[in-house]
Amino acid sequence: MGMPCQVNSILKLARGQDFPEPLLLNASHQAIKSGYRIIPLDVPLPLVDEAWLAYADVIIHQLVWQDNTTTLSFTINRLYETPFSVKIEE
């Protein structure tokens, strides 16, 4: 029996929920994602919203799995001058 999990290399958060607003350089935040996620720690990853627009790079410092949720602690490492799409429409 295995453990169901997702492997993510982008942090996708919904605006109005866990998406950090305003975006401030070096600010610390927490987010909760459903399910168990494997996400790289201590390296810059793009922060995107539900429309797949990238706004910043974040560094995840802590990841906790509990009760079928993943709790992330991260800081904003770099702000993009202009948001851009990271998903190509088909």
C-alpha angles and dihedrals in degrees: 000000000000135000113250111231143152127228111221131184095175127058107227115188131172119242112245091029122057097338106120111241126213097030107226126178113252092007116146122228143169130220135183121214125188117247129012115306131191107209129166114256128216096014129099114264128179117259111217135177128227090278089058093248113149116222106166148348117258132192116218111215102174135026123185126187116203136145094355093307134104118218116200131195113198145159129219107249103177135007120216116228090224127017114243136192117258095185124072114221114234 
